[in-house]
Amino acid sequence: KILHNTETAGISDKGEVKEFFGIVHKSKKMQEITEFITKIAKDNSPVFITGESGTGKELAALAVHQMSSRRNNLFIALNCGALTESLLESELFGHVKGAFTGSSSEKKGRFETADRGTLFLDEIGEVSENFQVKLLRVLQTGQFEKVGSSKTIKVDVRIIAATNKNPEQLVKDKKLREDIYYRLNVIRINLPPLRERRDDIRILAEHFLARESKSLNFSKIALERLEDYEWRGNVRELESVVKRAAILAKSDEREIVTAADLPV
């Protein structure tokens, strides 16, 4: 995922409800996080974002980028856990023509593309130890070689990494190298699960519903049901549930989303 950013617009305050580069909130916990992002964004140090799946780690990473001096350059996101080691190496470092079977042309990697911008490495805990050694060099020096090439490339990239696991436990279990951990863990942002920021459930639900249809509203019981649920899938699960409920209400040509529309 590659995004161009040309301005810092993205902060709004509608009464108690605030939106900070797509992070909709009113809870004290999220307010503290958005204030922290504002403080640390202009520095070029690496950022390590932790939190359960669905808590909005990529949104937080994008907010850091958009508040930084790099905002007019690229923000590039890559899910490290979705790729094999060989594909990950090619995606991040690029490759030259003929580097391996099927490489009919030269490819620029994410590090090179993100030069002077920000690279978001999600699920960093899924990367093999062998590849972590290669990654460490880039983190330390900004230098790497494309797959199949001996020519060294130097880039200026701010790294934001994320994991949905406990990074200290990953280090203890030897799934994350200690040197990588210390290199990434300069600035730490821990995103709370939705069940720990219940003040945000209602406003998020209404925000997602408004995106589906401006004419739809929740019944009182439906809202109570949403606020009482545990949301193990966090904001992502809430968004999915609201989307499904809106489809059902619209299909019946109703303007009210009822508790019967909710699978929770």
C-alpha positions as CSV (number, residue, x, y, z in Angstrom):
1,K,0.0,0.0,0.0
2,I,1.5,3.3,-1.1
3,L,0.0,6.7,-0.2
4,H,0.9,10.2,-1.3
5,N,0.3,13.0,1.3
6,T,0.4,16.7,0.4
7,E,-1.1,18.3,3.5
8,T,-1.7,17.8,7.2
9,A,-5.5,18.3,7.1
10,G,-7.1,15.5,9.1
11,I,-7.8,16.8,12.6
12,S,-11.3,17.8,13.6
13,D,-13.2,18.3,16.8
14,K,-17.0,18.0,16.9
15,G,-17.9,18.6,20.5
16,E,-16.5,15.7,22.5
17,V,-16.0,13.5,19.3
18,K,-12.6,14.0,17.7
19,E,-11.1,12.7,14.5
20,F,-7.3,12.6,14.2
21,F,-6.3,11.4,10.8
22,G,-9.0,8.8,10.7
23,I,-8.8,7.9,14.4
24,V,-12.3,8.7,15.7
25,H,-12.4,8.9,19.4
26,K,-13.5,10.7,22.6
27,S,-12.0,8.5,25.2
28,K,-9.2,9.7,27.5
29,K,-6.9,6.9,26.4
30,M,-7.1,7.7,22.8
31,Q,-6.8,11.4,23.4
32,E,-3.5,10.7,25.3
33,I,-2.3,8.6,22.3
34,T,-3.1,11.3,19.7
35,E,-1.4,13.9,21.9
36,F,1.7,11.6,22.1
37,I,1.7,11.1,18.4
38,T,1.7,14.9,17.9
39,K,4.7,15.2,20.2
40,I,6.9,12.5,18.7
41,A,5.9,12.7,15.0
42,K,8.4,15.3,13.9
43,D,11.4,13.3,15.2
44,N,12.8,10.7,12.7
45,S,13.3,7.9,15.3
46,P,11.7,4.5,14.6
47,V,8.3,3.9,16.2
48,F,7.1,0.6,17.5
49,I,3.3,0.2,17.6
50,T,1.7,-2.6,19.6
51,G,-1.8,-3.7,20.1
52,E,-4.3,-6.5,19.4
53,S,-5.5,-7.1,15.8
54,G,-8.0,-4.6,14.7
55,T,-7.0,-1.8,17.0
56,G,-5.9,0.6,14.2
57,K,-2.1,0.2,14.2
58,E,-1.8,1.3,10.5
59,L,-4.0,4.3,11.2
60,A,-1.7,5.3,14.0
61,A,1.3,4.8,11.8
62,L,-0.2,7.0,9.1
63,A,-1.0,9.7,11.6
64,V,2.7,9.7,12.7
65,H,3.7,10.1,9.0
66,Q,1.1,12.8,8.3
67,M,2.2,14.9,11.4
68,S,5.9,14.5,10.4
69,S,8.2,16.5,8.1
70,R,8.0,13.6,5.7
71,R,4.3,14.0,5.1
72,N,4.7,15.2,1.5
73,N,6.6,12.0,0.6
74,L,5.4,8.5,0.5
75,F,3.9,6.4,3.3
76,I,4.2,2.7,2.3
77,A,2.7,-0.2,4.3
78,L,3.7,-3.8,4.0
79,N,2.3,-6.8,5.9
80,C,5.4,-8.9,6.6
81,G,3.4,-11.8,7.9
82,A,1.7,-12.3,4.5
83,L,4.8,-13.1,2.5
84,T,7.4,-15.8,2.4
85,E,11.0,-14.9,3.2
86,S,12.1,-14.8,-0.5
87,L,9.1,-12.7,-1.5
88,L,9.6,-10.4,1.5
89,E,13.2,-9.8,0.5
90,S,12.2,-8.9,-3.1
91,E,9.3,-6.7,-1.9
92,L,11.5,-4.7,0.5
93,F,14.8,-4.6,-1.3
94,G,13.8,-5.1,-4.9
95,H,15.6,-7.3,-7.5
96,V,17.5,-7.0,-10.7
97,K,16.5,-8.6,-14.0
98,G,17.3,-12.3,-14.0
99,A,17.8,-12.5,-10.2
100,F,15.5,-15.5,-10.1
101,T,13.1,-17.5,-12.3
102,G,10.4,-15.2,-13.6
103,S,12.2,-11.9,-12.8
104,S,12.1,-10.5,-16.4
105,S,12.7,-6.9,-15.4
106,E,14.2,-4.9,-12.6
107,K,12.0,-4.1,-9.6
108,K,12.3,-1.2,-7.1
109,G,11.8,-2.4,-3.5
110,R,9.7,-0.7,-0.8
111,F,12.8,0.8,0.9
112,E,13.9,2.5,-2.3
113,T,10.3,3.7,-3.1
114,A,9.9,5.1,0.4
115,D,13.1,7.1,0.3
116,R,12.6,10.4,2.3
117,G,9.2,9.0,3.4
118,T,7.9,6.4,5.9
119,L,7.8,2.6,5.7
120,F,5.3,0.8,7.9
121,L,6.2,-2.9,8.6
122,D,3.2,-4.6,10.0
123,E,3.5,-8.0,11.8
124,I,7.2,-7.6,12.2
125,G,7.1,-10.5,14.7
126,E,6.4,-12.9,11.8
127,V,9.7,-12.3,10.1
128,S,12.2,-15.1,10.2
129,E,15.4,-14.7,12.2
130,N,17.5,-15.1,9.0
131,F,15.7,-12.1,7.4
132,Q,15.8,-10.1,10.6
133,V,19.6,-10.1,10.2
134,K,19.3,-8.5,6.8
135,L,16.7,-6.1,8.1
136,L,18.9,-5.0,10.9
137,R,21.6,-3.7,8.5
138,V,19.1,-1.4,6.8
139,L,17.8,-0.2,10.1
140,Q,21.4,0.6,11.3
141,T,22.9,2.1,8.1
142,G,20.1,2.7,5.6
143,Q,22.0,0.5,3.1
144,F,21.0,-2.7,1.2
145,E,21.5,-4.5,-2.1
146,K,18.7,-5.6,-4.4
147,V,18.3,-9.3,-4.8
148,G,20.8,-10.5,-7.4
149,S,22.9,-7.3,-7.2
150,S,26.1,-6.3,-5.5
151,K,25.5,-2.5,-5.8
152,T,24.7,-0.9,-2.5
153,I,21.8,1.5,-2.3
154,K,21.4,4.0,0.5
155,V,18.0,5.4,1.6
156,D,16.6,7.8,4.2
157,V,13.5,6.1,5.5
158,R,11.6,6.4,8.8
159,I,10.6,2.9,10.0
160,I,7.4,2.3,11.9
161,A,6.9,-1.3,12.9
162,A,4.0,-3.1,14.5
163,T,3.0,-6.3,16.1
164,N,-0.2,-7.7,17.6
165,K,1.9,-9.8,20.0
166,N,3.8,-8.9,23.1
167,P,7.3,-7.9,21.7
168,E,9.1,-8.6,25.0
169,Q,7.6,-12.2,24.9
170,L,8.7,-12.5,21.2
171,V,12.3,-11.6,22.3
172,K,12.1,-14.1,25.2
173,D,10.8,-16.8,22.8
174,K,13.6,-15.9,20.3
175,K,11.2,-15.0,17.6
176,L,12.3,-11.4,17.5
177,R,16.0,-10.6,17.8
178,E,17.0,-8.5,20.7
179,D,19.0,-6.1,18.6
180,I,16.1,-5.6,16.2
181,Y,13.8,-5.0,19.2
182,Y,16.0,-2.3,20.7
183,R,16.5,-0.7,17.3
184,L,12.8,-0.5,16.7
185,N,11.6,0.2,20.3
186,V,12.8,3.8,20.4
187,I,9.3,5.3,20.6
188,R,6.5,2.9,21.7
189,I,2.8,3.4,21.1
190,N,0.5,0.8,22.7
191,L,-3.1,0.9,21.3
192,P,-5.7,-0.2,23.8
193,P,-8.4,-2.8,22.8
194,L,-11.8,-1.5,22.2
195,R,-13.2,-3.1,25.4
196,E,-10.8,-0.7,27.3
197,R,-12.1,2.4,25.5
198,R,-15.8,1.8,25.7
199,D,-16.5,5.5,25.4
200,D,-15.5,5.2,21.8
201,I,-17.8,2.3,20.8
202,R,-21.0,4.4,20.2
203,I,-19.2,7.1,18.3
204,L,-17.3,4.6,16.2
205,A,-20.5,2.7,15.4
206,E,-22.3,5.9,14.4
207,H,-19.3,7.0,12.3
208,F,-19.3,3.7,10.4
209,L,-23.0,3.7,10.0
210,A,-22.9,7.3,8.5
211,R,-20.4,6.0,6.0
212,E,-22.9,3.4,4.8
213,S,-25.9,5.8,4.7
214,K,-26.6,9.3,6.1
215,S,-30.3,8.4,6.6
216,L,-29.6,5.3,8.9
217,N,-29.7,5.4,12.7
218,F,-29.4,2.9,15.5
219,S,-32.3,1.9,17.8
220,K,-31.6,2.4,21.5
221,I,-31.4,-1.3,22.1
222,A,-29.1,-1.8,19.2
223,L,-26.6,0.7,20.6
224,E,-26.8,-0.8,24.0
225,R,-26.1,-4.2,22.5
226,L,-23.0,-2.8,20.7
227,E,-21.8,-1.1,23.9
228,D,-22.1,-4.3,26.0
229,Y,-20.2,-6.5,23.6
230,E,-16.6,-7.5,24.2
231,W,-15.2,-6.8,20.7
232,R,-12.4,-9.3,20.5
233,G,-11.8,-8.2,16.9
234,N,-11.7,-4.6,18.1
235,V,-12.5,-1.7,15.8
236,R,-12.2,-3.9,12.7
237,E,-14.9,-6.2,14.0
238,L,-17.2,-3.3,14.9
239,E,-16.8,-1.9,11.4
240,S,-17.7,-5.2,9.9
241,V,-20.8,-5.7,12.2
242,V,-22.1,-2.2,11.4
243,K,-21.6,-2.7,7.7
244,R,-23.6,-5.9,7.8
245,A,-26.4,-4.3,9.8
246,A,-26.6,-1.4,7.4
247,I,-27.0,-3.8,4.5
248,L,-29.8,-5.6,6.2
249,A,-31.6,-2.4,7.1
250,K,-31.2,-0.9,3.6
251,S,-32.5,-4.1,2.0
252,D,-35.7,-3.8,4.0
253,E,-35.8,-0.1,3.2
254,R,-35.7,0.8,6.9
255,E,-34.0,3.9,8.4
256,I,-33.4,2.2,11.8
257,V,-30.8,-0.5,12.5
258,T,-32.3,-2.8,15.1
259,A,-30.8,-5.3,17.5
260,A,-32.0,-8.0,15.2
261,D,-29.6,-6.8,12.5
262,L,-26.7,-7.4,14.8
263,P,-24.9,-10.8,15.0
264,V,-23.5,-9.9,18.5
